[in-house]
Amino acid sequence: MNYLAIKEQLNVLFSLQRREVKLGLDHTYSLLDYLQNPEKGLKMIHIAGTNGKGSTAAFISSILIQKGYRVGVFTSPHLIKFNERIRVNGNFITDLEILEFLNKAKSEIKRIQSTFFETTTAMALSHFKNKHVDFAVIETGLGGRLDSTNVIKPLVTVITSISLDHMDLLGETVEEIAYEKAGIIKKNTPLIIGPNKKSVADVFKKITKKKESKLIEIDCIDKVTVHESGTKFKCYGQEFFIPLIGNHQAQNASLAIAAARHCDRTITNALINKGLSRVKWAGRLHCVSKGIFYDVAHNQAGLEYLFETIRKVFPNRNLHGLLCLKGDKDLKNIAKQLQNRFKNLFISCDRNGYLMTASDLSKKLDALSIKNIKNNSIKGCIEKLRAARDPEDIIIIFGTHYIAEEVFEEFEIPFDSVNI
């Protein structure tokens, strides 16, 4: 089959993104039944949360791979290619494997009008079954309780940090959002969480008690040192290193350590360190050139982590920014993180039209008293930022996954080199 024929058939999958998001499990159950339930027999780790799900999944996977296991990972969204969402030991699902799945399931997808995420969830579980993985790490797409991935029966569940995002679907308070995320908690299945606001922790305590599930709270991180090449921290009395930058990444790694140890009690600290030190997860304070970083942070908490880390690693440096955002974001709270932060803040949009236009975003930021410069070209913004900064200044490109391809193209970064 030639490239054009493959691309044409893949458009069938991508066209499903136009269908409205439906929170619920019925269609996913139906599709999995049609596929003879590939999820049955898989050993799985289920991850929910507002921020840090992908990094936590990458940490868990890398630790288990170092132990010699075959590990599937399902995450979203992707940065460049859809195939990134489904991988086994770092290898992306191939175009031909996607087509084989679509050909097998297309009649049921059509019959039930399956959405993009329902279809990709079933695809991931089917792929992991076909590849005979030892463990599958499954990240929720949106929420937890009614997320398509919540059809699985995991060995352990993990909930990363909770903050305000997707409030139109998940709730207007962190407690309401925590309740939706807590929907992944299963009867007699341990839940691993990190430090939380008391009211959020109380939600998890109440639900784990009701489900007769053990609650494991990880609050043992100490001596965190953040620098350009990564983060050192102590956890369980042992020093670890991760090549991702930030206190929040140390917290994500601590959750991953606990989850991996739950899967295999014989995993040693030396093996954990080896696994953690080899993690690559693009788009998370990703250095794309000297003094220039790309980060997908797109909500208030994510931006707070981002700027806190920048202050620690590069104190007293001037900061220049390029921001792009989807139209569904909580701009009022995001603006609080942007206030008086940048020497220059450029506003742009993606070439595919997924994001707010530069004009719309600029006007909204003007109304919130955030000084900005609009430009419709990512490339043009980067050229102007490079020209405007002094040698020691830092540039942050941030706000979304949807500009990754343009960013990597501009800095001539081959994408295969930046993934786990």
C-alpha positions as CSV (number, residue, x, y, z in Angstrom):
1,M,0.0,0.0,0.0
2,N,1.5,3.4,-1.0
3,Y,1.8,6.5,1.1
4,L,-1.2,8.3,-0.4
5,A,-3.5,5.3,0.1
6,I,-2.4,5.0,3.7
7,K,-2.9,8.8,4.3
8,E,-6.4,8.6,2.8
9,Q,-7.4,5.8,5.1
10,L,-5.9,7.5,8.1
11,N,-8.1,10.5,7.4
12,V,-11.0,8.3,8.4
13,L,-9.6,8.2,11.9
14,F,-8.8,11.9,12.1
15,S,-12.2,12.8,10.8
16,L,-13.7,11.4,14.0
17,Q,-12.2,14.4,15.9
18,R,-15.1,16.5,14.4
19,R,-17.6,14.5,16.4
20,E,-18.6,16.1,19.6
21,V,-16.9,15.0,22.8
22,K,-19.2,12.5,24.6
23,L,-18.4,11.7,28.2
24,G,-19.6,8.2,28.9
25,L,-18.5,4.5,28.6
26,D,-21.2,2.8,26.6
27,H,-19.7,3.2,23.2
28,T,-16.2,2.1,24.4
29,Y,-17.7,-1.0,26.0
30,S,-19.6,-1.8,22.8
31,L,-16.5,-1.3,20.7
32,L,-14.3,-3.5,23.0
33,D,-17.0,-6.2,23.0
34,Y,-17.0,-6.2,19.2
35,L,-13.2,-6.6,19.4
36,Q,-13.6,-9.6,21.8
37,N,-12.4,-7.5,24.8
38,P,-8.7,-7.1,24.3
39,E,-8.5,-5.3,27.7
40,K,-9.1,-8.5,29.5
41,G,-6.0,-10.0,30.8
42,L,-3.9,-6.9,30.5
43,K,-2.1,-5.6,33.6
44,M,-2.7,-1.9,33.7
45,I,-1.8,1.3,35.6
46,H,-4.4,4.0,35.2
47,I,-3.5,7.7,35.5
48,A,-5.7,10.7,35.9
49,G,-5.1,14.3,37.0
50,T,-5.0,17.8,35.6
51,N,-1.2,18.2,35.0
52,G,1.6,15.7,35.0
53,K,-0.1,12.6,33.6
54,G,2.1,12.2,30.6
55,S,5.4,12.7,32.5
56,T,4.2,10.3,35.2
57,A,3.4,7.7,32.5
58,A,6.8,8.2,31.0
59,F,8.5,7.7,34.3
60,I,6.5,4.5,35.1
61,S,7.2,3.1,31.7
62,S,10.9,3.7,31.7
63,I,11.3,2.1,35.2
64,L,9.4,-1.0,34.1
65,I,11.3,-1.2,30.8
66,Q,14.6,-1.1,32.7
67,K,13.4,-4.1,34.7
68,G,13.0,-6.0,31.4
69,Y,9.2,-5.7,30.9
70,R,7.4,-5.0,27.7
71,V,5.4,-1.9,28.4
72,G,2.6,-0.2,26.5
73,V,1.8,3.5,27.0
74,F,-1.4,5.3,25.9
75,T,-1.2,9.1,26.3
76,S,-2.8,12.2,24.7
77,P,-2.7,14.5,23.0
78,H,0.2,14.0,20.6
79,L,2.8,16.6,19.7
80,I,3.5,15.8,16.0
81,K,2.0,12.4,14.9
82,F,-1.0,10.6,16.1
83,N,1.2,7.5,16.4
84,E,2.9,8.9,19.5
85,R,-0.2,8.2,21.6
86,I,0.2,4.5,21.4
87,R,3.7,3.0,22.0
88,V,5.3,-0.2,23.2
89,N,8.8,0.1,24.7
90,G,9.1,3.5,23.1
91,N,8.1,2.3,19.6
92,F,5.0,4.1,18.1
93,I,2.2,2.2,16.6
94,T,2.7,2.1,12.8
95,D,0.4,3.5,10.1
96,L,-0.2,0.0,8.9
97,E,-1.2,-1.2,12.4
98,I,-3.6,1.7,12.6
99,L,-5.1,0.7,9.3
100,E,-5.4,-2.9,10.3
101,F,-7.4,-1.8,13.4
102,L,-9.6,0.5,11.4
103,N,-10.4,-2.2,8.8
104,K,-11.3,-4.6,11.6
105,A,-13.5,-2.2,13.6
106,K,-14.9,0.2,11.0
107,S,-18.3,-1.3,10.8
108,E,-18.8,-1.0,14.5
109,I,-17.3,2.5,14.6
110,K,-19.8,3.5,12.0
111,R,-22.7,1.7,13.6
112,I,-22.3,3.3,17.1
113,Q,-20.8,6.7,15.8
114,S,-17.8,6.2,17.9
115,T,-15.8,9.4,18.7
116,F,-12.1,9.9,18.1
117,F,-11.1,9.2,21.7
118,E,-13.4,6.2,22.1
119,T,-11.9,4.7,18.9
120,T,-8.3,5.4,20.0
121,T,-8.8,4.0,23.4
122,A,-10.0,0.7,21.9
123,M,-7.2,0.9,19.4
124,A,-4.6,1.2,22.2
125,L,-6.0,-1.7,24.2
126,S,-6.2,-3.9,21.1
127,H,-2.6,-3.0,20.1
128,F,-1.3,-3.8,23.6
129,K,-3.0,-7.2,23.5
130,N,-1.6,-7.9,20.1
131,K,1.9,-6.9,21.3
132,H,1.7,-9.1,24.4
133,V,2.7,-6.3,26.8
134,D,3.5,-7.2,30.4
135,F,2.1,-3.9,31.6
136,A,0.0,-1.1,30.0
137,V,0.1,2.5,31.3
138,I,-3.1,4.2,30.5
139,E,-3.6,8.0,30.8
140,T,-7.2,9.4,30.9
141,G,-8.1,11.8,28.2
142,L,-10.5,14.1,30.1
143,G,-11.7,13.7,33.6
144,G,-11.9,10.2,34.8
145,R,-15.3,9.0,35.9
146,L,-16.8,9.2,32.4
147,D,-13.6,9.1,30.4
148,S,-13.4,6.4,27.7
149,T,-10.4,4.8,29.4
150,N,-12.4,4.1,32.6
151,V,-13.5,0.8,31.2
152,I,-10.3,-0.9,32.4
153,K,-9.6,-2.8,35.6
154,P,-6.1,-1.7,36.7
155,L,-3.7,-3.0,39.2
156,V,-3.2,0.4,40.6
157,T,-4.5,3.9,40.0
158,V,-2.6,7.2,40.2
159,I,-3.9,10.7,40.4
160,T,-1.5,13.6,39.7
161,S,-2.0,17.2,40.7
162,I,-5.5,18.7,40.5
163,S,-6.2,22.2,39.3
164,L,-8.8,24.2,37.3
165,D,-9.0,23.2,33.7
166,H,-11.9,22.1,31.4
167,M,-14.3,23.6,33.9
168,D,-17.1,23.5,31.3
169,L,-17.1,19.7,31.5
170,L,-15.5,18.8,34.9
171,G,-16.7,21.4,37.4
172,E,-16.0,24.9,38.5
173,T,-14.1,24.1,41.7
174,V,-11.0,21.9,42.3
175,E,-13.2,19.7,44.6
176,E,-15.7,19.1,41.8
177,I,-12.8,18.3,39.4
178,A,-11.2,16.0,41.9
179,Y,-14.5,14.1,42.2
180,E,-14.5,13.5,38.4
181,K,-10.8,12.4,38.4
182,A,-11.5,10.1,41.4
183,G,-13.9,8.2,39.1
184,I,-11.0,6.0,38.1
185,I,-10.8,4.6,41.7
186,K,-11.8,0.9,41.6
187,K,-12.9,-1.4,44.4
188,N,-10.0,-3.0,46.3
189,T,-7.5,-1.2,43.9
190,P,-4.8,1.1,45.5
191,L,-4.8,4.8,44.7
192,I,-1.5,6.7,44.7
193,I,-1.6,10.5,45.2
194,G,0.8,13.3,46.0
195,P,0.3,16.3,48.3
196,N,-3.0,18.0,47.8
197,K,-5.2,20.8,49.1
198,K,-7.0,19.3,52.2
199,S,-10.4,19.6,50.5
200,V,-9.1,17.7,47.5
201,A,-7.4,15.0,49.6
202,D,-10.7,14.6,51.5
203,V,-12.5,13.8,48.2
204,F,-10.0,11.0,47.6
205,K,-10.2,9.7,51.1
206,K,-13.9,9.5,51.0
207,I,-14.1,7.7,47.7
208,T,-11.3,5.2,48.5
209,K,-13.0,4.4,51.8
210,K,-16.3,3.8,50.0
211,K,-14.5,1.6,47.4
212,E,-12.5,-0.3,50.1
213,S,-9.3,0.8,48.4
214,K,-6.0,1.6,50.0
215,L,-5.0,5.2,49.7
216,I,-1.2,5.8,49.4
217,E,-0.2,9.4,49.9
218,I,3.4,10.2,48.7
219,D,4.8,13.1,50.6
220,C,8.4,12.1,51.1
221,I,10.3,14.4,48.6
222,D,13.3,16.2,50.1
223,K,16.3,18.2,49.0
224,V,15.1,19.1,45.5
225,T,17.8,20.7,43.4
226,V,16.7,22.1,40.0
227,H,19.1,23.0,37.2
228,E,19.2,23.2,33.4
229,S,20.0,19.6,32.8
230,G,17.4,18.1,35.2
231,T,16.3,17.7,38.8
232,K,17.8,15.9,41.8
233,F,15.7,14.9,44.7
234,K,15.5,12.5,47.7
235,C,12.6,10.2,48.1
236,Y,12.3,7.2,50.5
237,G,15.7,8.2,51.7
238,Q,17.3,7.6,48.3
239,E,18.7,10.3,45.9
240,F,17.2,10.2,42.4
241,F,17.9,12.2,39.2
242,I,15.4,13.0,36.4
243,P,16.3,14.8,33.1
244,L,13.0,16.8,33.4
245,I,13.1,20.2,35.1
246,G,11.1,21.2,38.1
247,N,9.8,20.4,41.6
248,H,6.6,19.2,40.0
249,Q,8.5,16.7,37.9
250,A,10.1,15.3,41.1
251,Q,6.6,14.9,42.5
252,N,5.5,13.1,39.3
253,A,8.5,10.8,39.5
254,S,7.7,9.9,43.2
255,L,4.2,8.8,42.1
256,A,5.8,6.8,39.3
257,I,8.2,5.1,41.7
258,A,5.4,4.0,44.0
259,A,3.3,2.7,41.0
260,A,6.3,0.8,39.6
261,R,7.1,-0.8,42.9
262,H,3.5,-1.8,43.3
263,C,3.8,-3.7,40.0
264,D,7.0,-5.4,41.0
265,R,8.3,-5.3,44.6
266,T,11.8,-6.5,43.6
267,I,12.6,-3.3,41.6
268,T,15.7,-1.8,43.2
269,N,16.6,1.9,43.8
270,A,19.5,1.5,41.4
271,L,17.2,0.2,38.6
272,I,14.7,3.0,39.4
273,N,17.4,5.6,39.0
274,K,18.5,4.1,35.8
275,G,14.9,4.2,34.4
276,L,14.2,7.7,35.6
277,S,17.5,9.1,34.2
278,R,16.6,7.8,30.7
279,V,13.2,9.5,30.4
280,K,12.6,11.9,27.6
281,W,9.3,13.7,27.4
282,A,9.2,16.4,24.8
283,G,7.5,19.8,25.4
284,R,8.1,20.0,29.1
285,L,10.6,22.8,29.6
286,H,12.2,21.3,26.6
287,C,15.4,23.2,25.6
288,V,15.1,23.7,21.8
289,S,18.1,26.1,21.6
290,K,20.4,27.8,24.0
291,G,18.2,29.9,26.4
292,I,15.0,29.0,24.5
293,F,12.5,26.5,26.0
294,Y,9.2,25.0,24.8
295,D,6.5,24.0,27.3
296,V,3.0,22.8,26.7
297,A,1.6,24.3,30.0
298,H,-1.8,25.7,29.3
299,N,-3.6,26.3,32.6
300,Q,-3.0,28.3,35.7
301,A,-1.3,25.6,37.7
302,G,0.8,24.5,34.8
303,L,2.0,28.0,34.2
304,E,2.7,28.5,37.9
305,Y,5.0,25.4,37.9
306,L,6.6,26.7,34.7
307,F,7.5,30.1,36.0
308,E,8.5,28.9,39.4
309,T,11.0,26.6,37.8
310,I,12.3,29.3,35.5
311,R,12.9,31.6,38.5
312,K,14.8,28.9,40.2
313,V,17.0,27.9,37.3
314,F,17.5,31.3,35.8
315,P,17.2,33.9,38.6
316,N,17.2,37.6,37.6
317,R,17.1,36.9,33.9
318,N,14.9,38.9,31.6
319,L,12.1,36.7,30.2
320,H,10.6,36.9,26.7
321,G,7.5,34.8,25.7
322,L,5.5,33.4,22.8
323,L,2.0,32.3,23.9
324,C,-0.6,30.4,21.9
325,L,-3.8,29.0,23.5
326,K,-7.0,27.1,22.7
327,G,-10.2,29.0,23.0
328,D,-11.5,26.9,25.9
329,K,-8.9,28.0,28.5
330,D,-9.5,30.0,31.7
331,L,-7.9,33.1,30.5
332,K,-8.7,35.2,33.5
333,N,-6.6,32.9,35.8
334,I,-4.0,32.4,33.2
335,A,-3.5,36.2,32.9
336,K,-2.7,36.3,36.6
337,Q,0.4,34.2,35.9
338,L,1.4,36.4,33.0
339,Q,1.2,39.8,34.8
340,N,4.5,41.7,34.7
341,R,6.3,38.6,33.8
342,F,7.8,39.4,30.3
343,K,10.0,42.0,28.7
344,N,8.2,41.1,25.5
345,L,5.2,38.8,25.1
346,F,4.2,37.7,21.6
347,I,0.9,36.2,20.8
348,S,0.4,33.9,17.8
349,C,-1.7,31.0,16.5
350,D,-1.1,27.7,14.8
351,R,-1.2,27.2,11.0
352,N,-3.9,24.5,11.2
353,G,-6.5,26.7,12.9
354,Y,-7.0,24.7,16.1
355,L,-6.2,27.6,18.4
356,M,-7.5,31.1,19.1
357,T,-6.5,33.6,16.4
358,A,-3.7,35.9,17.4
359,S,-6.1,38.8,17.1
360,D,-8.7,37.3,19.4
361,L,-6.2,36.3,22.0
362,S,-4.4,39.6,21.9
363,K,-7.7,41.5,22.4
364,K,-8.7,39.4,25.4
365,L,-5.3,39.9,27.0
366,D,-5.5,43.6,26.3
367,A,-8.8,43.6,28.3
368,L,-7.0,41.9,31.1
369,S,-4.2,44.5,31.1
370,I,-1.6,42.1,29.7
371,K,0.8,43.9,27.3
372,N,1.4,41.8,24.2
373,I,2.4,41.9,20.6
374,K,0.4,39.9,18.1
375,N,1.9,38.2,15.1
376,N,0.1,35.5,13.0
377,S,3.3,33.5,12.4
378,I,5.2,31.2,14.9
379,K,8.3,31.6,12.7
380,G,7.9,35.4,12.6
381,C,7.5,35.5,16.4
382,I,10.6,33.4,17.0
383,E,12.7,35.6,14.7
384,K,11.5,38.8,16.4
385,L,12.2,37.3,19.9
386,R,15.7,36.3,18.9
387,A,16.4,39.8,17.6
388,A,14.9,41.4,20.7
389,R,16.7,39.5,23.5
390,D,20.1,40.1,25.0
391,P,22.4,37.0,25.1
392,E,21.6,36.1,28.7
393,D,17.8,36.5,28.3
394,I,15.4,33.5,28.3
395,I,12.7,32.8,25.8
396,I,9.7,30.6,26.7
397,I,7.4,29.3,23.9
398,F,4.3,28.0,25.7
399,G,0.6,27.3,26.0
400,T,-0.3,24.3,23.8
401,H,0.7,21.0,22.2
402,Y,-0.6,22.3,18.9
403,I,2.4,24.3,17.8
404,A,5.0,21.6,18.5
405,E,5.5,20.7,14.9
406,E,6.1,24.3,13.9
407,V,8.5,24.8,16.9
408,F,10.5,21.7,16.1
409,E,10.7,22.6,12.4
410,E,11.9,26.1,13.3
411,F,14.7,24.7,15.5
412,E,15.5,21.8,13.1
413,I,14.8,19.2,15.8
414,P,14.2,15.7,14.4
415,F,11.1,14.6,16.4
416,D,12.2,10.9,16.8
417,S,15.2,12.1,18.8
418,V,13.1,13.7,21.6
419,N,10.7,10.9,22.6
420,I,11.2,8.1,25.0
